[in-house]
Amino acid sequence: MTASDPSNGYEAIAAEFIQARSDIGSDIVRIWAAQFEQGSSVLDLGCGHGDPNIPLLLGAGLKVSAIDASPRLLAAFRAKFPEVEAACEAVEHSAFFERRFEGVLAIGLMFLLPETVQRQLIRNVSEALRPGGSFLFSAPKEQCDWEDVLTKHQSKSLGDDTYRSILTETGFDQIESLIDRGQSHYYSARKA
């Protein structure tokens, strides 16, 4: 992430991202969404153009809000989901964190951010969740750095021990590891 490009390179490759995005991971999001009562409020961090997650959340009867820092991706999102409240902004500076939600998800986002921002984002999510609220995010279980295939920007997973430690320190318990059919790793945590 840079001050000049809060989208971490996704604005420049928005069309390629939309074409390349698959439904891998939708099984995890569908199960996660099913835990909420209809009408529960959820926040999607890094929503992109909305597919495949937004239809799953709306289909579960949830009240969805969304954030993405790419104007092109958010324009595609708004064209497809005009009924969903959405903001074009960097997640680390979002006004949505002044509100309260039953659930927050961040699929394909966390590892795009520098370590300090990842840590702060988890704190922000904890503060925005109501007691018993649920946070779902994807990140490799291993501590590693790599170059994003599409953007060529650096990505960083803090690793299982560090993510679990940050989640615990910020008020989460019942931390669960999940794997989708594409072998991507997820963390599901409930706020105590």
Residue pairs with C-beta under 8 A, 6 or more apart in sequence:
1 8
1 90
1 112
1 113
1 114
1 117
5 11
5 12
6 69
6 89
6 90
7 68
7 69
7 70
7 73
8 69
8 112
8 113
8 148
8 151
8 153
9 148
9 150
9 151
9 152
9 153
10 17
10 48
10 69
10 70
10 73
10 150
10 151
11 69
11 70
11 71
11 72
11 73
12 151
13 150
13 151
14 49
14 70
14 72
14 73
14 76
15 72
16 150
17 48
17 49
17 73
17 150
18 48
18 49
18 73
18 76
20 150
21 48
21 49
21 51
21 52
22 52
22 182
23 51
23 52
24 180
24 181
24 182
24 184
25 52
25 107
25 108
25 138
25 180
25 182
25 184
25 186
26 52
26 53
26 56
27 180
27 181
28 136
28 178
28 180
28 186
29 52
29 53
29 56
29 57
29 105
29 107
29 136
30 56
30 60
32 103
32 105
32 134
32 136
32 188
33 42
33 56
33 57
33 59
33 60
33 62
33 103
34 60
35 134
36 42
36 60
36 62
36 102
36 103
36 134
37 102
38 60
38 61
38 62
39 61
39 62
39 63
40 62
40 63
40 102
40 103
41 62
41 63
41 64
41 65
41 99
41 100
41 101
41 102
41 103
42 57
42 62
42 63
42 64
42 65
42 101
42 102
42 103
42 104
42 105
43 64
43 65
43 66
43 67
43 96
43 101
43 103
43 104
43 105
43 128
44 53
44 54
44 57
44 64
44 65
44 66
44 67
44 104
44 105
44 106
44 107
45 67
45 91
45 94
45 104
45 105
45 106
45 109
45 121
45 125
46 67
46 68
46 69
46 91
46 106
46 107
46 108
46 109
46 112
47 53
47 54
47 66
47 67
47 68
47 73
47 74
47 77
47 86
48 68
48 70
48 73
48 77
48 108
49 73
49 76
49 77
49 80
50 66
50 76
50 77
50 80
50 81
50 84
51 80
53 105
53 107
54 64
54 66
54 77
54 80
54 81
54 84
57 64
58 64
58 81
58 84
62 103
64 81
64 84
64 85
65 84
65 85
65 86
65 87
65 96
65 99
65 101
66 77
66 81
66 84
66 85
66 86
66 87
67 86
67 87
67 88
67 89
67 91
67 94
67 96
68 74
68 77
68 86
68 88
69 88
69 89
69 90
69 91
70 88
71 88
74 86
74 87
74 88
77 84
77 86
78 86
87 94
87 95
87 96
89 95
91 106
91 109
91 113
91 121
92 113
92 117
92 120
92 121
92 124
94 124
96 128
97 124
97 125
97 127
97 128
98 128
99 128
100 128
100 129
100 130
101 128
101 129
101 130
101 133
102 129
102 130
102 132
102 133
102 134
103 129
103 133
103 134
103 135
103 136
104 125
104 128
104 129
104 133
104 134
104 135
104 136
105 135
105 136
105 137
106 121
106 125
106 135
106 136
106 137
106 138
107 136
107 137
107 138
107 186
108 138
109 137
109 138
110 118
110 121
110 137
110 138
110 139
111 118
111 138
111 139
111 140
111 155
111 156
111 157
112 148
112 153
112 155
113 121
113 156
114 156
115 156
115 158
118 156
118 158
118 166
119 166
122 135
122 166
122 167
122 170
123 170
125 135
125 170
126 135
126 170
126 171
126 172
126 191
129 135
129 191
130 191
131 191
131 192
132 190
132 191
133 190
133 191
134 188
134 189
134 190
134 191
135 167
135 172
135 187
135 188
135 189
135 190
135 191
136 186
136 187
136 188
136 189
137 186
137 187
138 184
138 185
138 186
138 187
139 157
139 158
139 163
139 185
139 186
139 187
140 157
140 159
140 184
140 185
141 157
141 159
141 160
141 177
141 185
142 157
142 159
142 160
143 157
143 158
143 159
143 160
143 161
143 162
144 156
144 157
144 159
145 154
145 155
145 156
145 157
146 154
146 155
147 153
147 154
147 155
148 154
148 155
158 166
160 177
163 187
164 175
164 187
167 175
167 187
167 189
168 175
171 191
171 192
172 189
172 190
172 191
172 192
173 189
173 190
173 191
173 192
174 189
174 190
175 187
175 188
175 189
176 187
176 188
176 189
177 185
177 186
177 187
177 188
178 185
178 186
178 187
178 188
179 185
179 186
180 186
